[in-house]
């Protein structure tokens, strides 16, 4: 049964896996925002966000009356008949953390159609998603530029995969030219996978699978191996990367810049977690060409910050210093707290359970080496208030100083390239140089054993 659970998970995440290969954010997978996590307030915060959104729309409308630089972005679509009318389409800023950030616009789906609008003063990227899918935790997103031109989406499902056609500005249509080129490559795989799923459902029922070790179990395992091999063959033969790069070079548009930016974002994410990874020069060279073409673009400014963070956090670079408050209201400078010591900067959040597990794993290491020239400084990324942070500290028992970055006011997450992630652990040497970003707390122990002994 475990094998077929993996099959089911794989089929549900097909779009996500493809997204990583094609380096364009077709979909997201986040922790279910409706799932209550102990000692957190995720559900109330999500609903508060929607209330804040309504208030924000009213305030924005009032401001827009006196702002000539604001323009209206109108977005509509049809073909979502498979969702109930109680479901909403939501629009967020690109890269938003849906658990906490408010949508800039929303609309109920009525008879499969929707229509919404919002205001913006510059052309930037937004992403649209269906609320019902967000609550499930795995969903597709539909990016677009807020260029002020009417934008129309036409959706249809084919082999249980969403297909999208777009009518709007050339740049928005170009985004979906790249996307659909990719999706069309995989249509044979989608058709085979869909047929297998239907066969399983017809024979065994909804969410049921053959018994492990049975003839059907073995047969289906072989079928999925063949499908996986066919998928790899299609990807290699089609040379999507070659087509994509040629299109970006020969047909420069904001959509091409978006392709480059998302590719560099993926490369940067790998580089932050793998000190030996170097960002692909193909993308860097393409970006340099586009940088000159669109120097004032919001995407260029965003990508510049992303690349600067990679350089800033490279092993051997001086750690980025900052000040932040502790729970008693006193402000502290990181450099003063760790001066002359080997240190860990533990960026965490009360609502990020993996972060808290890593922080708990640091406690015995801290206790063993705290008198030998090692220290830890915690910084919590919280929203709205500090109640959850205080409860988490009491429950988990962190013995080191704790600072906080409430609603991003201190800018620590941006400084350390964490974006809306729950957190990250950074190991710093005695001279104040970054050793590495830690993915496993065992790396800290090994380094301390090398430097300070067992």
TIVOVEX-23719 format. One record per residue (C-alpha): residue in three letters; x negated, y negated, z. Coordinates in steps of 0.5 Angstrom, whole numbers, plus 2048, in hexadecimal, padded with zeros to 3 digits. Example, Ala and Ser with C-alpha at 12.3 -4.5 7.8 and 13.67 -1.06 7.14 Angstrom:
BEGIN
Ala7E7809810/Ser7E580280E/
This chain:
BEGIN
Unk800800800/Unk7FA7FB801/Unk7F87FC7FA/Unk7FF7FA7F8/Unk7FF7F47FD/Unk7F97F27FA/Unk7FC7F27F3/Unk8027EE7F5/Unk7FE7E97F8/Unk7F97E97F2/Unk7FF7E87ED/Unk8027E27F1/Unk7FB7DF7F1/Unk7FA7E07EA/Unk7FB7D87E8/Unk7F67D77EE/Unk7F17DB7EC/Unk7F17D97E5/Unk7F17D17E7/Unk7EA7D37EA/Unk7E77D67E4/Unk7EA7D07DF/Unk7E87CB7E5/Unk7EF7C77E4/Unk7F37C77EA/Unk7F97CB7E8/Unk7FB7CD7EE/Unk7FA7CC7F6/Unk7FA7D17FC/Unk7FB7CE802/Unk7FD7D1809/Unk8057D1809/Unk8077CA80C/Unk80D7CC80F/Unk8097D2813/Unk8097D081A/Unk8027D081D/Unk8017D1824/Unk7FF7CA828/Unk8007C6821/Unk8067C281E/Unk8067C3817/Unk80D7C4816/Unk80F7BD819/Unk8097BA816/Unk80C7BC80F/Unk8137BA810/Unk8107B3813/Unk80C7B280D/Unk8137B2809/Unk8167AD80D/Unk8107A980C/Unk8107AA805/Unk8177A7805/Unk8157A1809/Unk80F7A0804/Unk8137A07FE/Unk81879A801/Unk811797803/Unk80E7987FC/Unk8147957F9/Unk81478F7FD/Unk80D78E7FC/Unk80E78F7F4/Unk8137897F3/Unk80D7857F4/Unk8077897F1/Unk8067887E9/Unk80178E7E9/Unk8067937EB/Unk8087977E6/Unk80E79D7E6/Unk80C7A47E5/Unk8127A87E3/Unk8127AF7E2/Unk8177B47E1/Unk8187BB7DE/Unk81D7C17DD/Unk81C7C97DD/Unk81C7CA7E4/Unk8237CE7E5/Unk8207D47E9/Unk81F7CF7EF/Unk8257CD7F3/Unk8287C67F3/Unk8267C57FA/Unk81E7C67F8/Unk81A7BF7F7/Unk8157BD7F2/Unk80F7BA7F6/Unk80A7B57F3/Unk8037B47F7/Unk7FD7B17F6/Unk7F87B57F3/Unk7F47B97F8/Unk7F97B87FE/Unk7FA7BD804/Unk8017BE803/Unk8017C180A/Unk8017B980D/Unk8017B4807/Unk8077B1805/Unk80A7B27FD/Unk80A7AC7FA/Unk8107AE7F6/Unk8157B37F6/Unk81C7B67F3/Unk8217BB7F3/Unk8217C07EE/Unk8297C07EB/Unk82B7C57E6/Unk8237C67E4/Unk8217BF7E3/Unk81E7B97E7/Unk81D7B27E7/Unk8187AE7EB/Unk8147A77EB/Unk80F7A47EF/Unk80A79E7EF/Unk80379D7EE/Unk7FE7987EC/Unk7F979C7E8/Unk7F87A27E4/Unk7F67A87E9/Unk7F87AF7E9/Unk7FE7B27ED/Unk8007B97EE/Unk8087BC7EE/Unk80A7C27F1/Unk8117C67F3/Unk8127C57FB/Unk8157CC7FB/Unk80E7CF7F8/Unk80A7CB7FD/Unk80E7CE803/Unk80C7D5800/Unk8047D3801/Unk8027D47F9/Unk8057D07F4/Unk8037CD7ED/Unk8027C57ED/Unk8037C17E7/Unk7FE7BB7E6/Unk7FF7B47E2/Unk7FD7AD7E2/Unk8017A77E4/Unk8007A37DE/Unk8077A07DE/Unk8097A47D8/Unk80F7A87D8/Unk80D7B07DA/Unk8127B67D8/Unk8117BD7DA/Unk8147C37D7/Unk8137C97DB/Unk8157D17D9/Unk8137D77DC/Unk8107DC7D8/Unk80D7E37DB/Unk80E7E07E2/Unk8097DB7E1/Unk80B7D37E0/Unk80A7D07D9/Unk80A7C87D9/Unk80B7C47D3/Unk80A7BC7D4/Unk80C7B67D0/Unk8097B07D2/Unk8037AC7D1/Unk7FD7AF7CD/Unk7F97B07D3/Unk7FE7B37D7/Unk8007B87D1/Unk7F87B97D0/Unk7F87BC7D7/Unk7FD7C17D5/Unk7FA7C37CF/Unk7F47C57D3/Unk7F87C97D8/Unk7FD7CC7D3/Unk7F77CE7CE/Unk7F47D27D5/Unk7FB7D57D6/Unk7FC7D77CF/Unk7F67DC7CF/Unk7F97E07D5/Unk8007E17D3/Unk7FE7E87D1/Unk7FC7E97D8/Unk8027E67DB/Unk8077EA7D6/Unk8037F17D8/Unk8037EF7E0/Unk80A7ED7E0/Unk80C7F47DC/Unk8087F77E2/Unk80C7F47E7/Unk8137F57E4/Unk8117FC7E4/Unk80F7FC7EB/Unk8157F97ED/Unk81A7FD7E9/Unk8178047EC/Unk8158027F3/Unk81A7FB7F5/Unk8187F47F7/Unk8117F47FA/Unk8107FB7FB/Unk80A7FF7F8/Unk8088067F6/Unk80580A7FC/Unk7FE80A7FD/Unk7FB8107F9/Unk8018117F5/Unk8008127ED/Unk80480C7EC/Unk7FF8087F1/Unk7F980B7ED/Unk7FC80A7E6/Unk7FE8027E8/Unk7F78017EB/Unk7F48037E4/Unk7F97FF7E1/Unk7F77F97E5/Unk7EF7FA7E4/Unk7F17FA7DC/Unk7F57F47DC/Unk7EF7F17E0/Unk7EA7F37DB/Unk7EE7F07D5/Unk7EF7EA7D9/Unk7E77E97D9/Unk7E77EB7D2/Unk7EC7E67D0/Unk7E87E07D4/Unk7E27E27D1/Unk7E47E37CA/Unk7E87DC7CA/Unk7E27D87CC/Unk7E77D37D0/Unk7E17CF7D3/Unk7DE7CE7CC/Unk7E57CB7C9/Unk7E67C77CF/Unk7DF7C47CF/Unk7DF7C37C8/Unk7E67BF7C9/Unk7E37BB7CE/Unk7DE7B97CA/Unk7E17B77C4/Unk7E87B57C6/Unk7E67B07CC/Unk7EC7AF7D1/Unk7EE7AE7D8/Unk7F17B57D8/Unk7E97B77D6/Unk7E77B37DC/Unk7EC7B77E0/Unk7E97BD7DE/Unk7E27BB7DF/Unk7E47B87E6/Unk7E77BF7E8/Unk7E17C37E6/Unk7DD7BF7E9/Unk7E17BF7F0/Unk7E17C77EF/Unk7D97C77EE/Unk7D87C27F4/Unk7DD7C77F8/Unk7D87CC7F7/Unk7D27C87F8/Unk7D47C67FF/Unk7D47CD801/Unk7CE7D07FD/Unk7C87CC7FE/Unk7C57D07F8/Unk7CB7CE7F3/Unk7C97C87EE/Unk7CF7C47EB/Unk7CF7C67E3/Unk7CC7C17DF/Unk7D17C27DA/Unk7D67BF7DE/Unk7D17BA7E0/Unk7CF7B87D9/Unk7D77B77D7/Unk7D87B37DD/Unk7D37AE7DC/Unk7D67AD7D5/Unk7DD7AC7D8/Unk7DA7A87DD/Unk7D87A37D8/Unk7DE7A37D4/Unk7E37A27DB/Unk7DF79F7E0/Unk7E579C7E4/Unk7E97A27E4/Unk7EC7A47EA/Unk7E97AB7E8/Unk7E27A97E7/Unk7E27A57EE/Unk7E57AC7F1/Unk7E07B07EE/Unk7DA7AB7EF/Unk7DC7AC7F7/Unk7DC7B47F6/Unk7D57B47F3/Unk7D27AF7F8/Unk7D57B47FE/Unk7D17BA7FA/Unk7CA7B67FA/Unk7CC7B3801/Unk7CD7BA804/Unk7C77BE801/Unk7C27C2805/Unk7BD7BD807/Unk7C17B7807/Unk7C17B380D/Unk7C87B4810/Unk7CD7AF80F/Unk7CE7AB815/Unk7D57A8818/Unk7D87A681E/Unk7DF7A9821/Unk7E37A8827/Unk7E37AE82D/Unk7EA7AF831/Unk7E87AA836/Unk7E87A5831/Unk7E07A4831/Unk7DD7A382A/Unk7D77A8829/Unk7D17A8823/Unk7D07AF821/Unk7C87AD820/Unk7C87AB827/Unk7CB7B182A/Unk7C77B6826/Unk7C07B2826/Unk7BA7B7826/Unk7BE7BD826/Unk7C17C3822/Unk7C87C1821/Unk7CE7C481E/Unk7D47BF81C/Unk7DA7C381D/Unk7E07C0818/Unk7E67C381A/Unk7EE7C281B/Unk7F37C4820/Unk7F77C781A/Unk7F27CA817/Unk7F17D181A/Unk7EB7D4816/Unk7E77CD818/Unk7E97CF820/Unk7E77D681F/Unk7E07D481D/Unk7E07CF822/Unk7E17D4827/Unk7DC7D8824/Unk7D77D3825/Unk7D87D282D/Unk7D47D882F/Unk7CE7D682A/Unk7CF7CF82E/Unk7CE7D2835/Unk7C87D6833/Unk7C47D0830/Unk7C77C9833/Unk7C17C9838/Unk7BC7CA832/Unk7BD7C482E/Unk7C47C682A/Unk7CA7C282A/Unk7D17C2827/Unk7D67BC825/Unk7DD7BE824/Unk7E17B981F/Unk7E97BA81F/Unk7ED7B8819/Unk7F37B781B/Unk7FA7B4819/Unk7FF7AF81D/Unk7FC7B0824/Unk7F77B4828/Unk7FC7B982C/Unk7FA7BF828/Unk7F37BE828/Unk7F37BD830/Unk7F77C4830/Unk7F27C782B/Unk7EC7C582F/Unk7EF7C7836/Unk7F17CE833/Unk7EB7CF82F/Unk7E67CD834/Unk7E17C9830/Unk7DC7C7835/Unk7D87C1831/Unk7DA7BA82F/Unk7E07B982B/Unk7E27B3826/Unk7E87B2822/Unk7E97AF81B/Unk7F17AD81C/Unk7F47AD815/Unk7EE7AC812/Unk7EC7A5815/Unk7E57A7816/Unk7E37AA80F/Unk7E07B0812/Unk7E37B580D/Unk7E17B0807/Unk7DA7AF809/Unk7D97B680A/Unk7DD7B8803/Unk7E27BC807/Unk7E87B9804/Unk7EF7BC807/Unk7EB7C2809/Unk7EC7C4810/Unk7E57C3811/Unk7DE7C6811/Unk7D77C7815/Unk7D17C4813/Unk7CA7C6816/Unk7C57C0817/Unk7BE7C1819/Unk7BA7BD81E/Unk7B87B8819/Unk7BF7B6818/Unk7BF7BA811/Unk7C47BE80E/Unk7C27C680E/Unk7C97C880B/Unk7D07C880B/Unk7D27CF80F/Unk7D77D480D/Unk7D67D9812/Unk7D47D781A/Unk7CE7DD819/Unk7CA7D8815/Unk7CA7D381B/Unk7C77D981F/Unk7C27DB81A/Unk7BF7D481A/Unk7BF7D3821/Unk7BB7DA822/Unk7B67D781D/Unk7B57D1820/Unk7B67D2827/Unk7B67D9828/Unk7BB7DE82B/
